[in-house]
Amino acid sequence: MPIRLTPAQADRACGVLIAAAAGDALGAGYEFAHVLPDLVPTMIGGGLGNFAPGEWTDDTSQAVAIARVAATGVDLRTPEALTQIAKGFADWYAGGPADVGIQTSAVLSRAGRNPTGAEMAEAARVVHERSGRSAGNGSLMRTGPVALAYLDDPEGLVEAAMAISALTHHQDIAQQACAVWCLMIRHAVLNGELPTYDDIAPWVPNGNTWRGLLLEAETKPPSSFTRNGWAVGALQAAWSAITHTPVPTGGHACGHLVDSITTAIRIGHDTDTVAAIAGALLGARWGMSAVPATWRRVLHGWPGLRARDLEHLAFLAVHHGAAGKYGWPLVDHIDYTHLQYGLPALATHPHDDGVLISGATVLDAVPDEVDVVVSLCLTGRTQVPAVVEHINFRLMDQAEPEQNPNLDFVLMDAARLVADLRDEGKTVLLHCVAAHSRTPTVAIVYSMLRGVELKDALPAVCGVLPAAPPNRGLRNALNRLSAKGIAG
């Protein structure tokens, strides 16, 4: 039976792939370059592969090859699944990627165009015996999807992580690193906290060694781990960056995700890989909802995927290939007609006529003037026309705080995105299911960003929608944001 996750756990599971990809793309432009200690990284692209801004590198491309197999629900330890993953690596490599690690390139070249899992692992063994070492960070950087497939089975997780690592990295310590990091990701997804060593100790291979390695990362500053081209150094660099970056207080605690990825990149050297490794665990702790929309909007890479596709793969991997509510993410269209209560909504934002606010049924005939759709609820795969830019947020229409642990950040992030889009001259359609709670709340925050006080923004926005009383949890969030003085 597929594991049943709370909305917050599902958000964290989706965060594993998306935050890893974001760290990868963010770090790509700084790889092996001189990095200043106060660098604030942005999606500049470039780097060793001359990547486009927001384009992920080999780290995420190989993770996608694993996630696509995990999303079918198969046991990743089986010979058949390992062969599918090996063929995914080979397909990616055959496309002539711009940047490939030396170890992985040597193995994939030797394994050939259509290898079985056993043949690729044998190629890895031969490459290892020729050089005497194969503990580069190339299997650790892609390992996050394995954790998602085994949230309910830590023993199976360890076996799968090590077997998939062995497809390209024969040395034991590289395989163990993958198992350790996946165990840490699993704990964070399930519990909403970073693990201690004791949380993962029952399943860690070669436990005494890894206890000491993790403790070293916790006690030494991130700058100590510049030798991060190998699995141990990269893992320690990522863990040191995470544990030495303070969690923000008095505001958005989930800002720890952005701050820690920044710390990881400031270490220098293999910046994209360390940031990708750190991102996987940070996404598991804080969720997809903590990854800024400005990052997710530009995120893309092999084989023609975007952030929303990673979200789908992560959800399916966790649920062993099974769809969730409404058949998402395996349906092309979600029919929300029955949830409109006879009051379908489409209105012009009272403080900006370039923003339309609505329920989801408007997607069946998106107004011609709309350039971007911002979704606050689930949508089908083709529900938004392909010619229209589409950005989505994981935001629950629930009043209980535990349903939306990053609520204040998400509301501000969504409103800032709308503001950015409007500053670009784009017409925006902002919607949830029926424009009852989520749409008016984000629309009110947008008004506040534009200088309208809450006492004026709330009645003005709700007044143009047929049934728009934000729920208690969202109203509380509006009051908190107002108290922080975001208006003006």
C-alpha positions as CSV (number, residue, x, y, z in Angstrom):
1,M,0.0,0.0,0.0
2,P,1.3,3.5,-0.8
3,I,2.3,5.5,2.2
4,R,-0.2,8.2,3.3
5,L,1.4,11.6,3.9
6,T,0.0,14.7,5.5
7,P,-0.1,17.8,3.2
8,A,3.0,19.1,5.0
9,Q,4.9,15.8,4.5
10,A,3.9,15.8,0.8
11,D,5.2,19.3,0.5
12,R,8.5,18.3,2.0
13,A,8.7,15.2,-0.3
14,C,8.2,17.4,-3.3
15,G,10.8,19.8,-1.9
16,V,13.5,17.1,-2.1
17,L,13.8,17.2,-5.9
18,I,12.9,20.8,-6.4
19,A,15.3,22.2,-3.8
20,A,18.1,19.9,-5.0
21,A,17.6,21.1,-8.6
22,A,17.4,24.7,-7.5
23,G,20.7,24.4,-5.6
24,D,22.2,22.7,-8.6
25,A,21.1,25.4,-11.0
26,L,22.0,28.2,-8.6
27,G,25.5,26.8,-8.0
28,A,26.3,26.0,-11.6
29,G,27.5,29.6,-12.4
30,Y,30.0,29.5,-9.6
31,E,31.6,26.1,-10.0
32,F,35.4,26.2,-9.5
33,A,35.3,30.0,-9.7
34,H,36.6,32.4,-7.1
35,V,33.7,32.8,-4.6
36,L,33.6,35.8,-2.3
37,P,32.6,35.1,1.3
38,D,29.6,37.5,1.1
39,L,28.3,36.2,-2.3
40,V,24.6,36.3,-2.7
41,P,24.1,33.7,-5.5
42,T,21.6,34.2,-8.3
43,M,20.5,32.1,-11.3
44,I,23.2,33.5,-13.5
45,G,23.8,30.3,-15.6
46,G,27.2,29.9,-17.3
47,G,29.7,27.7,-15.4
48,L,31.6,24.8,-16.9
49,G,28.7,23.8,-19.1
50,N,27.7,27.3,-20.2
51,F,24.2,26.6,-18.8
52,A,21.3,28.9,-19.3
53,P,20.0,30.7,-16.2
54,G,18.0,28.3,-14.1
55,E,19.2,25.2,-16.1
56,W,20.2,22.2,-13.9
57,T,23.3,20.2,-14.6
58,D,24.3,16.6,-14.6
59,D,23.4,16.4,-10.9
60,T,19.7,16.8,-11.4
61,S,19.6,15.1,-14.8
62,Q,20.8,11.9,-13.3
63,A,18.4,12.3,-10.4
64,V,15.6,12.7,-12.9
65,A,16.6,9.4,-14.5
66,I,16.2,7.7,-11.1
67,A,13.0,9.6,-10.2
68,R,11.3,8.6,-13.5
69,V,11.8,5.0,-12.6
70,A,10.8,5.5,-9.0
71,A,7.6,7.2,-10.2
72,T,6.4,4.0,-11.8
73,G,6.2,2.3,-8.4
74,V,8.8,-0.4,-9.0
75,D,11.2,-1.6,-6.4
76,L,14.4,0.1,-7.3
77,R,16.5,-2.8,-6.0
78,T,15.3,-5.2,-8.7
79,P,17.5,-6.0,-11.7
80,E,14.7,-4.7,-14.0
81,A,14.6,-1.3,-12.2
82,L,18.4,-1.0,-12.1
83,T,18.4,-1.6,-15.8
84,Q,15.8,1.1,-16.4
85,I,17.9,3.5,-14.4
86,A,21.1,2.5,-16.2
87,K,19.3,3.1,-19.6
88,G,18.1,6.5,-18.3
89,F,21.7,7.5,-17.5
90,A,22.8,6.2,-21.0
91,D,20.0,8.2,-22.7
92,W,21.1,11.3,-20.9
93,Y,24.7,10.7,-21.7
94,A,24.0,10.0,-25.4
95,G,22.6,13.5,-25.7
96,G,26.1,15.0,-25.2
97,P,25.6,16.8,-21.9
98,A,27.6,19.9,-21.4
99,D,29.3,18.8,-18.2
100,V,29.8,15.3,-16.9
101,G,32.0,14.1,-14.0
102,I,35.1,12.2,-14.9
103,Q,34.2,9.0,-13.0
104,T,30.6,8.9,-14.4
105,S,31.8,9.7,-18.0
106,A,34.3,6.8,-17.9
107,V,31.7,4.3,-16.7
108,L,29.0,5.4,-19.1
109,S,31.4,5.4,-22.0
110,R,32.4,1.8,-21.2
111,A,28.9,0.6,-20.5
112,G,27.7,1.6,-23.9
113,R,24.4,2.9,-25.3
114,N,22.0,0.2,-24.1
115,P,23.3,-1.4,-20.9
116,T,21.7,-3.5,-18.3
117,G,22.1,-2.5,-14.7
118,A,24.5,-5.4,-14.2
119,E,26.6,-4.3,-17.2
120,M,26.9,-0.8,-16.0
121,A,27.8,-1.9,-12.5
122,E,30.5,-4.1,-14.0
123,A,31.8,-1.2,-16.0
124,A,32.0,0.8,-12.8
125,R,34.0,-2.1,-11.2
126,V,36.5,-2.1,-14.1
127,V,37.0,1.6,-14.0
128,H,37.5,1.5,-10.3
129,E,40.2,-1.3,-10.5
130,R,42.1,0.7,-13.1
131,S,42.3,3.8,-11.0
132,G,42.1,2.4,-7.5
133,R,39.4,4.8,-6.5
134,S,35.8,5.7,-7.4
135,A,34.4,7.7,-4.5
136,G,33.6,10.9,-6.4
137,N,30.5,12.8,-5.4
138,G,28.7,11.9,-8.6
139,S,26.3,9.3,-7.1
140,L,25.7,11.3,-3.9
141,M,24.5,14.3,-5.9
142,R,21.7,12.4,-7.5
143,T,20.5,10.1,-4.6
144,G,17.6,12.1,-3.3
145,P,14.8,10.3,-5.3
146,V,15.8,7.0,-3.7
147,A,14.7,8.3,-0.3
148,L,11.3,9.2,-1.6
149,A,10.7,5.7,-2.8
150,Y,11.4,4.1,0.6
151,L,9.9,6.4,3.2
152,D,8.2,3.3,4.6
153,D,11.3,1.0,4.4
154,P,14.6,2.3,5.7
155,E,16.3,-1.1,5.2
156,G,15.2,-1.1,1.6
157,L,16.3,2.5,1.3
158,V,19.9,1.6,2.2
159,E,20.0,-1.4,-0.2
160,A,18.5,0.7,-3.1
161,A,20.8,3.7,-2.5
162,M,23.9,1.6,-2.4
163,A,22.9,-0.4,-5.5
164,I,22.1,2.7,-7.6
165,S,25.3,4.3,-6.5
166,A,27.2,1.2,-7.5
167,L,26.0,1.6,-11.1
168,T,28.7,4.2,-11.5
169,H,30.7,4.4,-8.3
170,H,32.1,1.1,-7.1
171,Q,33.9,2.2,-4.0
172,D,32.1,1.4,-0.7
173,I,32.4,4.8,0.9
174,A,30.5,6.5,-2.0
175,Q,27.7,4.0,-1.7
176,Q,27.6,4.4,2.0
177,A,27.4,8.2,1.6
178,C,24.3,7.8,-0.6
179,A,22.6,5.6,2.1
180,V,23.4,8.0,4.9
181,W,22.1,11.1,3.0
182,C,18.9,9.2,2.0
183,L,18.3,8.2,5.6
184,M,18.6,11.8,6.6
185,I,16.3,12.9,3.9
186,R,13.7,10.3,4.9
187,H,13.8,11.4,8.5
188,A,13.3,15.1,7.5
189,V,10.4,14.4,5.2
190,L,8.5,12.3,7.8
191,N,9.3,14.4,10.9
192,G,9.8,17.9,9.7
193,E,13.1,18.2,11.4
194,L,16.8,17.7,10.6
195,P,18.0,14.4,12.0
196,T,20.5,13.7,14.7
197,Y,22.9,10.8,14.1
198,D,20.9,8.6,16.5
199,D,17.7,9.1,14.4
200,I,19.4,7.2,11.5
201,A,21.9,5.1,13.4
202,P,19.9,1.8,13.3
203,W,20.3,1.6,9.5
204,V,23.7,3.3,8.8
205,P,26.3,1.0,7.2
206,N,29.7,1.3,8.7
207,G,28.1,3.4,11.5
208,N,31.2,4.2,13.6
209,T,32.9,5.9,10.7
210,W,29.8,7.9,9.7
211,R,29.1,9.0,13.2
212,G,32.5,10.6,13.3
213,L,32.3,12.1,9.8
214,L,29.0,13.8,10.6
215,L,30.2,15.1,13.9
216,E,33.2,16.6,12.2
217,A,31.0,18.4,9.8
218,E,28.9,19.7,12.7
219,T,31.9,21.0,14.6
220,K,34.0,22.4,11.8
221,P,33.0,25.5,9.8
222,P,31.8,25.0,6.2
223,S,35.0,26.6,4.9
224,S,36.9,23.5,6.2
225,F,35.3,21.4,3.4
226,T,36.7,22.8,0.2
227,R,37.8,19.3,-0.8
228,N,34.3,18.5,-1.9
229,G,34.8,16.7,-5.2
230,W,34.6,13.3,-3.4
231,A,31.6,11.8,-1.7
232,V,32.7,12.3,1.9
233,G,33.9,15.8,1.4
234,A,30.7,16.8,-0.4
235,L,28.5,15.3,2.2
236,Q,30.4,17.0,5.0
237,A,30.3,20.3,3.1
238,A,26.6,20.1,2.7
239,W,25.9,19.1,6.3
240,S,28.3,21.7,7.7
241,A,26.5,24.4,5.6
242,I,23.1,23.3,6.9
243,T,24.1,22.9,10.5
244,H,26.1,26.1,10.7
245,T,23.5,28.3,9.1
246,P,21.2,29.7,11.7
247,V,17.4,29.3,11.4
248,P,15.8,32.7,11.0
249,T,13.8,33.9,14.1
250,G,11.0,36.3,14.3
251,G,10.0,35.7,10.7
252,H,10.1,33.0,8.1
253,A,12.0,30.1,9.6
254,C,11.9,28.3,6.2
255,G,14.3,31.0,5.0
256,H,16.9,28.6,6.4
257,L,16.6,26.8,3.0
258,V,17.8,29.7,1.0
259,D,20.4,30.8,3.6
260,S,21.9,27.3,3.8
261,I,22.2,26.8,0.0
262,T,23.9,30.2,0.0
263,T,26.3,29.0,2.6
264,A,27.0,25.8,0.6
265,I,27.8,27.8,-2.5
266,R,30.1,30.1,-0.6
267,I,32.3,27.1,0.3
268,G,33.4,27.1,-3.3
269,H,34.9,24.5,-5.6
270,D,32.1,22.0,-6.7
271,T,29.4,24.5,-5.9
272,D,26.6,23.1,-7.9
273,T,27.0,19.6,-6.5
274,V,27.4,20.7,-2.8
275,A,24.3,22.9,-3.2
276,A,22.3,20.1,-4.9
277,I,23.2,17.7,-2.1
278,A,22.3,20.3,0.6
279,G,19.2,21.3,-1.3
280,A,17.8,17.7,-1.2
281,L,17.9,17.6,2.6
282,L,16.8,21.2,3.0
283,G,13.8,20.6,0.7
284,A,13.0,17.5,2.8
285,R,13.1,19.7,6.0
286,W,11.3,22.8,4.7
287,G,9.4,21.8,1.7
288,M,8.8,22.8,-1.9
289,S,6.8,25.8,-0.5
290,A,10.1,27.2,0.9
291,V,11.8,27.3,-2.5
292,P,11.3,30.8,-3.8
293,A,9.0,31.2,-6.8
294,T,11.7,33.2,-8.6
295,W,13.9,30.2,-8.6
296,R,11.2,27.7,-9.5
297,R,10.0,29.9,-12.4
298,V,13.3,29.6,-14.3
299,L,14.2,26.0,-13.2
300,H,14.5,23.6,-16.2
301,G,16.7,20.9,-17.7
302,W,17.0,17.5,-19.2
303,P,14.9,16.0,-20.7
304,G,12.8,19.2,-21.2
305,L,11.3,19.3,-17.7
306,R,10.5,22.2,-15.4
307,A,9.9,22.5,-11.6
308,R,6.3,21.4,-11.9
309,D,7.5,18.1,-13.5
310,L,9.8,17.5,-10.6
311,E,7.0,18.0,-8.2
312,H,5.0,15.4,-10.1
313,L,7.8,12.9,-10.1
314,A,8.4,13.3,-6.4
315,F,4.8,12.8,-5.5
316,L,4.6,9.7,-7.6
317,A,7.8,8.3,-6.3
318,V,6.5,8.6,-2.7
319,H,3.2,7.1,-3.6
320,H,4.7,4.2,-5.5
321,G,3.2,5.4,-8.8
322,A,-0.3,6.0,-7.5
323,A,-2.1,9.2,-8.2
324,G,-3.6,11.3,-5.4
325,K,-6.7,13.5,-4.9
326,Y,-8.6,14.1,-8.2
327,G,-6.1,11.7,-9.9
328,W,-3.4,14.4,-9.7
329,P,-0.8,14.4,-11.2
330,L,-1.8,11.8,-13.8
331,V,-4.8,13.6,-15.1
332,D,-5.0,16.3,-17.8
333,H,-7.9,18.2,-16.3
334,I,-9.5,18.4,-12.9
335,D,-13.2,19.3,-12.9
336,Y,-13.9,21.7,-10.1
337,T,-17.3,22.7,-11.4
338,H,-19.1,21.1,-8.5
339,L,-17.1,23.1,-6.0
340,Q,-18.2,26.6,-7.3
341,Y,-21.4,26.5,-5.2
342,G,-23.2,28.2,-8.1
343,L,-20.9,31.2,-7.8
344,P,-18.1,30.9,-10.4
345,A,-15.7,33.7,-9.9
346,L,-13.7,36.0,-12.3
347,A,-13.0,39.5,-11.3
348,T,-10.5,42.3,-11.9
349,H,-8.3,43.0,-8.9
350,P,-9.6,46.2,-7.4
351,H,-6.1,47.7,-7.1
352,D,-4.6,46.5,-10.4
353,D,-6.5,45.9,-13.6
354,G,-3.6,43.8,-14.9
355,V,-4.4,41.1,-12.3
356,L,-7.5,38.8,-12.7
357,I,-8.6,36.8,-9.7
358,S,-10.8,33.7,-10.1
359,G,-11.7,30.2,-9.4
360,A,-10.3,27.2,-11.4
361,T,-13.2,26.9,-13.9
362,V,-11.9,30.0,-15.7
363,L,-9.0,27.8,-16.9
364,D,-11.4,26.2,-19.3
365,A,-11.4,29.5,-21.3
366,V,-8.4,31.6,-20.1
367,P,-9.0,35.2,-21.2
368,D,-6.9,36.1,-24.2
369,E,-5.1,38.9,-22.4
370,V,-3.6,36.6,-19.8
371,D,0.2,36.0,-20.0
372,V,0.8,34.1,-16.8
373,V,-1.4,31.8,-14.7
374,V,-0.6,31.6,-11.0
375,S,-2.2,28.5,-9.4
376,L,-2.9,28.1,-5.7
377,C,-4.5,24.7,-6.1
378,L,-3.9,21.4,-8.0
379,T,-4.4,21.6,-11.8
380,G,-4.3,19.0,-14.5
381,R,-1.4,18.5,-16.8
382,T,-2.9,20.4,-19.8
383,Q,-5.4,22.5,-17.9
384,V,-3.4,25.7,-18.5
385,P,-2.8,26.3,-22.2
386,A,0.8,25.6,-23.2
387,V,1.3,29.1,-24.6
388,V,0.6,30.6,-21.2
389,E,3.4,30.6,-18.5
390,H,2.2,28.7,-15.4
391,I,3.6,28.9,-11.9
392,N,2.0,26.9,-9.0
393,F,2.2,27.1,-5.2
394,R,1.5,24.4,-2.7
395,L,-1.1,26.1,-0.4
396,M,-3.8,24.3,1.5
397,D,-7.3,25.7,2.0
398,Q,-7.1,24.7,5.6
399,A,-7.2,26.8,8.8
400,E,-5.0,24.6,10.9
401,P,-1.3,25.9,11.1
402,E,0.1,22.4,10.6
403,Q,-1.4,22.2,7.2
404,N,0.6,25.2,5.9
405,P,3.8,25.3,8.0
406,N,5.4,28.0,5.7
407,L,2.2,29.9,5.3
408,D,3.4,33.5,5.8
409,F,6.3,32.9,3.5
410,V,4.1,31.3,0.8
411,L,1.6,34.2,0.9
412,M,4.4,36.7,0.5
413,D,6.2,34.7,-2.1
414,A,3.1,34.4,-4.2
415,A,2.2,38.1,-3.9
416,R,5.8,39.1,-4.7
417,L,5.7,36.9,-7.8
418,V,2.5,38.6,-9.0
419,A,4.3,42.0,-8.4
420,D,7.3,40.9,-10.3
421,L,5.2,39.7,-13.2
422,R,3.3,43.0,-13.3
423,D,6.5,44.9,-13.2
424,E,7.4,42.9,-16.3
425,G,4.2,44.2,-17.9
426,K,2.5,40.8,-17.9
427,T,-1.2,40.2,-17.3
428,V,-1.7,37.7,-14.5
429,L,-4.6,35.3,-13.7
430,L,-4.4,34.3,-10.0
431,H,-6.7,31.5,-9.0
432,C,-7.5,28.7,-6.6
433,V,-10.5,26.3,-6.7
434,A,-13.3,28.7,-6.1
435,A,-11.7,32.0,-5.0
436,H,-13.1,31.6,-1.5
437,S,-9.9,31.7,0.7
438,R,-6.6,31.3,-1.1
439,T,-7.1,33.6,-4.1
440,P,-8.5,36.5,-2.1
441,T,-5.8,36.1,0.6
442,V,-2.9,36.3,-1.9
443,A,-4.7,39.2,-3.7
444,I,-5.0,41.1,-0.4
445,V,-1.3,40.6,0.3
446,Y,-0.5,41.9,-3.2
447,S,-2.6,45.0,-2.4
448,M,-0.6,45.4,0.8
449,L,2.7,45.2,-1.1
450,R,1.4,47.9,-3.4
451,G,0.8,50.2,-0.4
452,V,-2.9,49.4,0.6
453,E,-3.5,48.8,4.3
454,L,-5.2,45.6,5.3
455,K,-8.3,47.3,6.6
456,D,-8.9,48.7,3.1
457,A,-7.5,45.8,1.0
458,L,-9.6,43.0,2.6
459,P,-13.1,44.5,1.9
460,A,-12.0,45.8,-1.5
461,V,-10.8,42.3,-2.7
462,C,-13.6,40.3,-1.1
463,G,-16.1,42.8,-2.5
464,V,-15.4,41.8,-6.1
465,L,-15.6,38.1,-5.5
466,P,-18.9,36.3,-5.0
467,A,-17.9,34.2,-2.0
468,A,-14.6,35.3,-0.5
469,P,-14.2,35.1,3.2
470,P,-10.6,33.8,3.8
471,N,-10.6,31.1,6.4
472,R,-9.5,31.7,10.0
473,G,-5.9,30.5,9.4
474,L,-5.4,32.8,6.4
475,R,-7.0,35.8,8.2
476,N,-4.6,35.2,11.0
477,A,-1.7,35.2,8.5
478,L,-3.0,38.5,7.0
479,N,-3.0,40.1,10.5
480,R,0.6,38.9,11.1
481,L,1.8,40.3,7.8
482,S,0.0,43.6,8.4
483,A,1.6,43.9,11.9
484,K,5.0,43.6,10.2
485,G,4.2,46.6,8.1
486,I,4.5,45.2,4.6
487,A,2.1,47.8,3.2
488,G,3.7,50.9,1.7
